[in-house]
Amino acid sequence: MKNIGGEPQKLIAEKVLEIGKFQFFSNVIVGEFNDGVHVTHEKLALPLQMAREVYGDSVPVVYLSHRVHSYSSNPIGHKKLIAQFPNFVGFGVVSNNRYRRGLIRLEKHFIKGPVQVFYELQEAFDWAERLLGDRLMVPSEPER
């Protein structure tokens, strides 16, 4: 992906789970849920744990939801998840589907911080770059 903060956006870790794929870049998480999944707080426990391991509680992070597939979730759970991740900076949704793009209007009510919708993943990374600005601190690779 494009540079953020003058440094190449480095893929630190990638995890393919039953619910979907999560890519952890220097300061951006890209989540892509599988088709037909119902996303719950319990199902997000492992990706959230991985995010804490990669970023700790001080590295600013933008989450990009790459909505390629159709899945369901309870938007009320967003608030609970974000509260557990103090270094959350913003939430982006990437989708070409009109319905999936429209859902963000509801989700915005439960997300503290900037929320934006995009057609292309690169657009979302560009937005993340502007949003993160001077707050960047690149994490080291997690111990395995």
TORPA-4810 file (N, C-alpha, C, O; in nm, 3 decimals):
<nodes>
NODE_1_0.083_-0.118_0.000_0.000_0.000_0.000_0.088_0.125_0.000_0.208_0.118_0.022_M
NODE_2_0.025_0.237_-0.025_0.093_0.364_-0.031_0.160_0.399_0.100_0.120_0.351_0.207_K
NODE_3_0.262_0.483_0.093_0.332_0.527_0.212_0.241_0.604_0.305_0.154_0.679_0.261_N
NODE_4_0.263_0.586_0.434_0.196_0.666_0.537_0.304_0.724_0.623_0.391_0.651_0.672_I
NODE_5_0.302_0.854_0.643_0.402_0.920_0.727_0.542_0.910_0.669_0.639_0.913_0.744_G
NODE_6_0.554_0.898_0.535_0.684_0.894_0.473_0.748_0.756_0.473_0.850_0.737_0.407_G
NODE_7_0.693_0.661_0.543_0.747_0.526_0.549_0.653_0.432_0.474_0.531_0.451_0.475_E
NODE_8_0.710_0.330_0.407_0.621_0.233_0.341_0.529_0.165_0.442_0.572_0.129_0.552_P
NODE_9_0.406_0.148_0.406_0.309_0.080_0.492_0.344_-0.068_0.491_0.327_-0.137_0.390_Q
NODE_10_0.394_-0.116_0.603_0.449_-0.251_0.613_0.343_-0.347_0.667_0.278_-0.318_0.768_K
NODE_11_0.327_-0.460_0.600_0.240_-0.564_0.652_0.314_-0.635_0.765_0.416_-0.700_0.742_L
NODE_12_0.262_-0.622_0.886_0.325_-0.678_1.005_0.277_-0.820_1.029_0.356_-0.909_1.063_I
NODE_13_0.148_-0.841_1.012_0.091_-0.974_1.037_-0.037_-0.988_0.957_-0.103_-0.890_0.924_A
NODE_14_-0.071_-1.113_0.925_-0.197_-1.143_0.858_-0.252_-1.269_0.921_-0.180_-1.367_0.943_E
NODE_15_-0.381_-1.265_0.949_-0.444_-1.381_1.013_-0.571_-1.414_0.936_-0.659_-1.328_0.920_K
NODE_16_-0.581_-1.538_0.889_-0.703_-1.586_0.823_-0.775_-1.673_0.925_-0.723_-1.776_0.969_V
NODE_17_-0.895_-1.631_0.961_-0.975_-1.699_1.061_-1.104_-1.750_0.998_-1.132_-1.724_0.881_L
NODE_18_-1.181_-1.822_1.075_-1.310_-1.872_1.028_-1.403_-1.757_0.986_-1.483_-1.773_0.894_E
NODE_19_-1.392_-1.643_1.053_-1.481_-1.530_1.023_-1.430_-1.441_0.911_-1.508_-1.364_0.853_I
NODE_20_-1.300_-1.448_0.879_-1.247_-1.363_0.774_-1.097_-1.345_0.785_-1.028_-1.415_0.858_G
NODE_21_-1.048_-1.247_0.708_-0.904_-1.220_0.702_-0.876_-1.083_0.762_-0.950_-0.987_0.739_K
NODE_22_-0.767_-1.076_0.840_-0.726_-0.950_0.902_-0.580_-0.925_0.870_-0.494_-1.010_0.894_F
NODE_23_-0.553_-0.806_0.815_-0.417_-0.767_0.783_-0.379_-0.651_0.874_-0.453_-0.553_0.885_Q
NODE_24_-0.264_-0.664_0.939_-0.216_-0.564_1.033_-0.095_-0.494_0.971_0.014_-0.551_0.964_F
NODE_25_-0.117_-0.372_0.924_-0.011_-0.291_0.867_0.047_-0.202_0.977_0.006_-0.212_1.093_F
NODE_26_0.142_-0.118_0.943_0.210_-0.034_1.042_0.113_0.040_1.133_0.131_0.041_1.255_S
NODE_27_0.011_0.103_1.077_-0.086_0.178_1.157_-0.229_0.160_1.107_-0.317_0.239_1.139_N
NODE_28_-0.250_0.056_1.029_-0.382_0.031_0.970_-0.414_-0.117_0.981_-0.330_-0.203_0.954_V
NODE_29_-0.538_-0.145_1.020_-0.588_-0.283_1.018_-0.691_-0.290_0.905_-0.781_-0.205_0.897_I
NODE_30_-0.679_-0.390_0.819_-0.778_-0.414_0.715_-0.848_-0.544_0.750_-0.786_-0.650_0.755_V
NODE_31_-0.979_-0.535_0.773_-1.059_-0.654_0.803_-1.153_-0.684_0.689_-1.221_-0.595_0.637_G
NODE_32_-1.158_-0.811_0.650_-1.247_-0.856_0.542_-1.320_-0.980_0.591_-1.264_-1.090_0.594_E
NODE_33_-1.446_-0.962_0.630_-1.524_-1.074_0.683_-1.574_-1.162_0.569_-1.600_-1.115_0.459_F
NODE_34_-1.587_-1.291_0.599_-1.636_-1.388_0.501_-1.785_-1.371_0.476_-1.858_-1.316_0.559_N
NODE_35_-1.828_-1.419_0.362_-1.968_-1.413_0.323_-2.055_-1.493_0.421_-2.023_-1.606_0.455_D
NODE_36_-2.165_-1.432_0.465_-2.263_-1.500_0.549_-2.231_-1.504_0.697_-2.310_-1.557_0.774_G
NODE_37_-2.117_-1.450_0.739_-2.078_-1.452_0.880_-2.164_-1.354_0.959_-2.197_-1.246_0.911_V
NODE_38_-2.200_-1.392_1.082_-2.261_-1.297_1.176_-2.152_-1.259_1.275_-2.108_-1.341_1.356_H
NODE_39_-2.109_-1.135_1.268_-1.998_-1.087_1.350_-2.049_-1.054_1.489_-2.143_-0.976_1.506_V
NODE_40_-1.985_-1.115_1.589_-2.019_-1.088_1.728_-1.893_-1.045_1.803_-1.781_-1.062_1.753_T
NODE_41_-1.913_-0.990_1.921_-1.799_-0.949_2.004_-1.710_-1.069_2.033_-1.588_-1.057_2.033_H
NODE_42_-1.770_-1.184_2.058_-1.693_-1.306_2.088_-1.608_-1.349_1.969_-1.494_-1.392_1.987_E
NODE_43_-1.662_-1.337_1.849_-1.587_-1.377_1.730_-1.473_-1.281_1.700_-1.379_-1.316_1.627_K
NODE_44_-1.480_-1.160_1.754_-1.374_-1.062_1.733_-1.267_-1.066_1.841_-1.172_-0.987_1.836_L
NODE_45_-1.279_-1.156_1.937_-1.183_-1.162_2.048_-1.040_-1.186_1.997_-0.948_-1.118_2.042_A
NODE_46_-1.021_-1.282_1.906_-0.886_-1.312_1.857_-0.828_-1.198_1.774_-0.714_-1.159_1.798_L
NODE_47_-0.901_-1.142_1.676_-0.844_-1.028_1.603_-0.812_-0.909_1.695_-0.713_-0.839_1.674_P
NODE_48_-0.896_-0.886_1.794_-0.871_-0.777_1.889_-0.745_-0.805_1.971_-0.666_-0.714_1.996_L
NODE_49_-0.728_-0.929_2.013_-0.608_-0.968_2.087_-0.483_-0.947_2.001_-0.381_-0.897_2.049_Q
NODE_50_-0.492_-0.987_1.875_-0.379_-0.967_1.783_-0.347_-0.819_1.767_-0.230_-0.781_1.765_M
NODE_51_-0.449_-0.736_1.755_-0.428_-0.592_1.742_-0.355_-0.536_1.864_-0.266_-0.453_1.851_A
NODE_52_-0.393_-0.582_1.981_-0.326_-0.537_2.103_-0.179_-0.580_2.104_-0.092_-0.505_2.147_R
NODE_53_-0.153_-0.702_2.057_-0.016_-0.752_2.052_0.069_-0.672_1.953_0.185_-0.642_1.981_E
NODE_54_0.012_-0.638_1.839_0.084_-0.565_1.736_0.104_-0.418_1.774_0.213_-0.364_1.758_V
NODE_55_-0.002_-0.352_1.823_0.001_-0.207_1.842_0.011_-0.161_1.988_0.040_-0.044_2.013_Y
NODE_56_-0.012_-0.250_2.082_-0.012_-0.207_2.222_-0.127_-0.111_2.245_-0.232_-0.122_2.182_G
NODE_57_-0.108_-0.016_2.337_-0.214_0.081_2.361_-0.171_0.224_2.332_-0.235_0.319_2.376_D
NODE_58_-0.060_0.238_2.258_-0.014_0.374_2.229_0.003_0.404_2.080_0.001_0.521_2.041_S
NODE_59_0.019_0.303_1.996_0.036_0.325_1.853_-0.100_0.357_1.791_-0.191_0.274_1.798_V
NODE_60_-0.116_0.475_1.730_-0.245_0.509_1.668_-0.278_0.417_1.551_-0.192_0.384_1.470_P
NODE_61_-0.406_0.376_1.544_-0.450_0.278_1.445_-0.582_0.320_1.382_-0.674_0.368_1.449_V
NODE_62_-0.590_0.301_1.250_-0.714_0.320_1.176_-0.761_0.182_1.132_-0.682_0.102_1.082_V
NODE_63_-0.890_0.154_1.151_-0.947_0.027_1.106_-1.022_0.050_0.976_-1.107_0.139_0.966_Y
NODE_64_-0.990_-0.032_0.874_-1.059_-0.026_0.746_-1.137_-0.156_0.726_-1.079_-0.264_0.723_L
NODE_65_-1.267_-0.143_0.714_-1.355_-0.257_0.691_-1.371_-0.273_0.540_-1.442_-0.196_0.476_S
NODE_66_-1.305_-0.375_0.484_-1.311_-0.400_0.340_-1.430_-0.492_0.315_-1.419_-0.614_0.328_H
NODE_67_-1.541_-0.434_0.280_-1.669_-0.506_0.271_-1.690_-0.565_0.131_-1.768_-0.514_0.051_R
NODE_68_-1.619_-0.671_0.106_-1.627_-0.743_-0.022_-1.748_-0.835_-0.021_-1.817_-0.850_-0.122_V
NODE_69_-1.774_-0.898_0.094_-1.880_-0.997_0.108_-1.996_-0.943_0.191_-1.986_-0.839_0.256_H
NODE_70_-2.106_-1.016_0.186_-2.223_-0.981_0.266_-2.216_-1.054_0.400_-2.202_-1.177_0.404_S
NODE_71_-2.226_-0.980_0.508_-2.225_-1.038_0.643_-2.309_-0.949_0.733_-2.350_-0.840_0.694_Y
NODE_72_-2.336_-0.997_0.852_-2.418_-0.918_0.944_-2.340_-0.892_1.073_-2.249_-0.967_1.108_S
NODE_73_-2.379_-0.785_1.142_-2.319_-0.752_1.271_-2.417_-0.665_1.348_-2.513_-0.612_1.293_S
NODE_74_-2.391_-0.652_1.477_-2.470_-0.565_1.561_-2.390_-0.438_1.582_-2.288_-0.441_1.651_N
NODE_75_-2.432_-0.325_1.524_-2.353_-0.202_1.534_-2.335_-0.152_1.677_-2.243_-0.074_1.704_P
NODE_76_-2.419_-0.193_1.767_-2.404_-0.152_1.907_-2.271_-0.205_1.962_-2.211_-0.143_2.050_I
NODE_77_-2.227_-0.318_1.910_-2.100_-0.377_1.955_-1.978_-0.295_1.918_-1.873_-0.311_1.981_G
NODE_78_-1.990_-0.206_1.818_-1.876_-0.122_1.779_-1.827_-0.039_1.897_-1.707_-0.029_1.921_H
NODE_79_-1.919_0.019_1.970_-1.884_0.106_2.082_-1.803_0.028_2.187_-1.705_0.079_2.240_K
NODE_80_-1.845_-0.094_2.215_-1.777_-0.178_2.313_-1.635_-0.214_2.266_-1.541_-0.210_2.345_K
NODE_81_-1.622_-0.247_2.138_-1.490_-0.282_2.084_-1.395_-0.163_2.086_-1.279_-0.176_2.126_L
NODE_82_-1.444_-0.049_2.044_-1.360_0.070_2.038_-1.315_0.112_2.178_-1.203_0.160_2.196_I
NODE_83_-1.401_0.094_2.276_-1.365_0.127_2.414_-1.249_0.040_2.463_-1.173_0.083_2.550_A
NODE_84_-1.235_-0.079_2.408_-1.126_-0.169_2.447_-0.996_-0.139_2.372_-0.893_-0.201_2.400_Q
NODE_85_-1.000_-0.047_2.279_-0.882_-0.016_2.198_-0.859_0.135_2.203_-0.904_0.207_2.114_F
NODE_86_-0.788_0.184_2.307_-0.775_0.328_2.330_-0.700_0.405_2.221_-0.715_0.527_2.212_P
NODE_87_-0.621_0.337_2.140_-0.544_0.405_2.037_-0.615_0.408_1.901_-0.553_0.438_1.799_N
NODE_88_-0.743_0.376_1.900_-0.824_0.381_1.778_-0.837_0.526_1.733_-0.872_0.613_1.813_F
NODE_89_-0.808_0.552_1.605_-0.809_0.687_1.552_-0.925_0.711_1.456_-0.982_0.820_1.454_V
NODE_90_-0.962_0.609_1.376_-1.068_0.628_1.280_-1.113_0.496_1.220_-1.046_0.394_1.233_G
NODE_91_-1.230_0.501_1.153_-1.294_0.382_1.098_-1.332_0.412_0.953_-1.406_0.506_0.926_F
NODE_92_-1.282_0.331_0.861_-1.316_0.347_0.721_-1.385_0.224_0.666_-1.354_0.112_0.706_G
NODE_93_-1.478_0.245_0.575_-1.550_0.136_0.510_-1.520_0.144_0.360_-1.533_0.250_0.299_V
NODE_94_-1.480_0.030_0.303_-1.451_0.023_0.161_-1.551_-0.073_0.098_-1.553_-0.192_0.131_V
NODE_95_-1.634_-0.021_0.007_-1.733_-0.105_-0.060_-1.788_-0.035_-0.183_-1.802_0.088_-0.186_S
NODE_96_-1.819_-0.114_-0.284_-1.887_-0.063_-0.402_-2.037_-0.090_-0.396_-2.113_-0.040_-0.480_N
NODE_97_-2.079_-0.168_-0.297_-2.219_-0.205_-0.283_-2.297_-0.094_-0.214_-2.262_-0.052_-0.104_N
NODE_98_-2.401_-0.048_-0.278_-2.480_0.064_-0.226_-2.539_0.034_-0.088_-2.537_0.120_0.001_R
NODE_99_-2.592_-0.085_-0.070_-2.652_-0.124_0.058_-2.547_-0.124_0.169_-2.569_-0.067_0.276_Y
NODE_100_-2.432_-0.190_0.143_-2.326_-0.197_0.245_-2.271_-0.059_0.278_-2.236_-0.032_0.393_R
NODE_101_-2.264_0.028_0.178_-2.217_0.165_0.202_-2.320_0.240_0.287_-2.283_0.322_0.371_R
NODE_102_-2.446_0.213_0.265_-2.552_0.280_0.340_-2.557_0.242_0.487_-2.600_0.321_0.570_G
NODE_103_-2.514_0.121_0.519_-2.516_0.075_0.659_-2.430_0.161_0.751_-2.454_0.167_0.871_L
NODE_104_-2.332_0.226_0.694_-2.242_0.306_0.777_-2.316_0.423_0.842_-2.273_0.472_0.947_I
NODE_105_-2.425_0.468_0.783_-2.504_0.577_0.845_-2.551_0.536_0.984_-2.549_0.617_1.076_R
NODE_106_-2.593_0.412_0.998_-2.635_0.360_1.128_-2.514_0.339_1.219_-2.517_0.375_1.337_L
NODE_107_-2.409_0.280_1.164_-2.291_0.248_1.244_-2.223_0.372_1.301_-2.166_0.366_1.410_E
NODE_108_-2.229_0.484_1.230_-2.165_0.608_1.275_-2.212_0.649_1.414_-2.136_0.711_1.489_K
NODE_109_-2.334_0.616_1.449_-2.389_0.655_1.580_-2.320_0.582_1.695_-2.331_0.625_1.810_H
NODE_110_-2.250_0.473_1.666_-2.189_0.391_1.771_-2.036_0.396_1.767_-1.971_0.326_1.844_F
NODE_111_-1.980_0.478_1.679_-1.835_0.484_1.665_-1.786_0.622_1.704_-1.826_0.723_1.645_I
NODE_112_-1.699_0.625_1.803_-1.638_0.751_1.844_-1.516_0.773_1.756_-1.429_0.686_1.746_K
NODE_113_-1.509_0.885_1.693_-1.396_0.916_1.605_-1.443_0.931_1.462_-1.559_0.905_1.430_G
NODE_114_-1.353_0.973_1.375_-1.387_0.993_1.234_-1.427_0.864_1.165_-1.368_0.758_1.187_P
NODE_115_-1.530_0.875_1.080_-1.580_0.761_1.002_-1.593_0.809_0.857_-1.643_0.919_0.831_V
NODE_116_-1.548_0.726_0.764_-1.553_0.765_0.623_-1.580_0.641_0.537_-1.546_0.530_0.576_Q
NODE_117_-1.642_0.663_0.421_-1.675_0.554_0.328_-1.600_0.577_0.197_-1.588_0.689_0.149_V
NODE_118_-1.550_0.467_0.139_-1.469_0.474_0.018_-1.510_0.365_-0.082_-1.568_0.264_-0.044_F
NODE_119_-1.478_0.390_-0.209_-1.501_0.290_-0.313_-1.379_0.199_-0.330_-1.394_0.082_-0.365_Y
NODE_120_-1.260_0.250_-0.304_-1.136_0.176_-0.326_-1.052_0.173_-0.200_-1.052_0.268_-0.122_E
NODE_121_-0.981_0.064_-0.179_-0.896_0.048_-0.062_-0.785_0.153_-0.059_-0.751_0.203_0.048_L
NODE_122_-0.729_0.186_-0.174_-0.622_0.287_-0.177_-0.673_0.422_-0.130_-0.601_0.494_-0.061_Q
NODE_123_-0.796_0.457_-0.165_-0.857_0.582_-0.116_-0.862_0.582_0.036_-0.835_0.684_0.101_E
NODE_124_-0.897_0.467_0.093_-0.906_0.455_0.238_-0.769_0.470_0.303_-0.755_0.534_0.407_A
NODE_125_-0.666_0.410_0.241_-0.530_0.426_0.294_-0.486_0.572_0.287_-0.422_0.621_0.380_F
NODE_126_-0.520_0.641_0.179_-0.486_0.783_0.166_-0.551_0.864_0.278_-0.488_0.951_0.337_D
NODE_127_-0.677_0.835_0.306_-0.749_0.902_0.415_-0.683_0.872_0.549_-0.665_0.962_0.632_W
NODE_128_-0.646_0.745_0.570_-0.579_0.707_0.695_-0.450_0.786_0.712_-0.416_0.828_0.823_A
NODE_129_-0.378_0.807_0.603_-0.253_0.885_0.608_-0.281_1.026_0.659_-0.211_1.076_0.747_E
NODE_130_-0.382_1.088_0.604_-0.415_1.225_0.648_-0.463_1.226_0.794_-0.428_1.316_0.870_R
NODE_131_-0.541_1.127_0.831_-0.597_1.118_0.965_-0.489_1.095_1.070_-0.491_1.156_1.177_L
NODE_132_-0.396_1.009_1.040_-0.291_0.976_1.135_-0.191_1.090_1.152_-0.143_1.116_1.263_L
NODE_133_-0.162_1.158_1.043_-0.075_1.275_1.049_0.052_1.254_1.129_0.129_1.162_1.101_G
NODE_134_0.074_1.340_1.226_0.197_1.338_1.304_0.194_1.240_1.421_0.292_1.230_1.495_D
NODE_135_0.086_1.168_1.438_0.074_1.080_1.554_0.138_0.944_1.535_0.126_0.857_1.621_R
NODE_136_0.206_0.924_1.424_0.257_0.791_1.391_0.376_0.749_1.476_0.471_0.825_1.498_L
NODE_137_0.368_0.626_1.521_0.480_0.556_1.585_0.471_0.414_1.530_0.377_0.342_1.561_M
NODE_138_0.568_0.374_1.451_0.562_0.243_1.387_0.596_0.134_1.489_0.700_0.142_1.554_V
NODE_139_0.509_0.033_1.505_0.534_-0.074_1.602_0.640_-0.171_1.551_0.664_-0.182_1.431_P
NODE_140_0.702_-0.240_1.644_0.794_-0.347_1.606_0.713_-0.472_1.580_0.596_-0.480_1.618_S
NODE_141_0.775_-0.570_1.516_0.703_-0.695_1.488_0.673_-0.767_1.619_0.755_-0.766_1.711_E
NODE_142_0.554_-0.830_1.630_0.520_-0.902_1.754_0.607_-1.025_1.770_0.654_-1.085_1.672_P
NODE_143_0.629_-1.062_1.895_0.703_-1.185_1.921_0.615_-1.303_1.887_0.495_-1.301_1.912_E
NODE_144_0.675_-1.405_1.830_0.597_-1.522_1.789_0.637_-1.642_1.869_0.583_-1.751_1.850_R
</nodes>
